Amino acid sequence: MKAIRDLAGLATPMALRVAVTLGLPDRLHGDGSPADDLAAELDVDPVALGLLLAHLATLGVVERTSTGYRTSAYGEHLRAGAGNGLAS
């Protein structure tokens, strides 16, 4: 059981890296987007993207809306234009 918890600790930094690499904080700025539309736009698996977005929502990076997901105030720090270097 401890090994599973140790491996789960790797999910968060990898999820953040993938989110920034895909440009999710910028793409989901404002009103946001449905996960299926975003998956088609990015040409990625919709199930995998849905799992990623759900994890990012638990971290507070994105938030669910009635129309999909959008970048949260916390996630704004990961936008390319945030000026803090985190998106690099």
KAFEN-V393486 format. One line per field, one symbol per residue. ss: DSSP state (h for helix, s for strand, l for the rest). phi: phi as a letter, one per 40 degrees, with the letter a starting at -180 (. if undefined). burial: # if it has 16 or more other C-alpha atoms within 10 Angstrom, else .. A space follows every 50 residues. Layout:
ss=???
phi=???
burial=???
This chain:
ss=lhhhhhhhhhhhhhhhhhhhhhlhhhhlllllslhhhhhhhhlllhhhhh hhhhhhhhhllssssllsssslllhhhhlhhhllllll
phi=.cccccccccccccccccdcccgddccccgcgacdcccccccfbcccccc cccccccccgcbbcbcbibaccdccdcccdccgbgccc
burial=..............###.##..####.##..#####.##......#..## .######...####...#####..######......#.
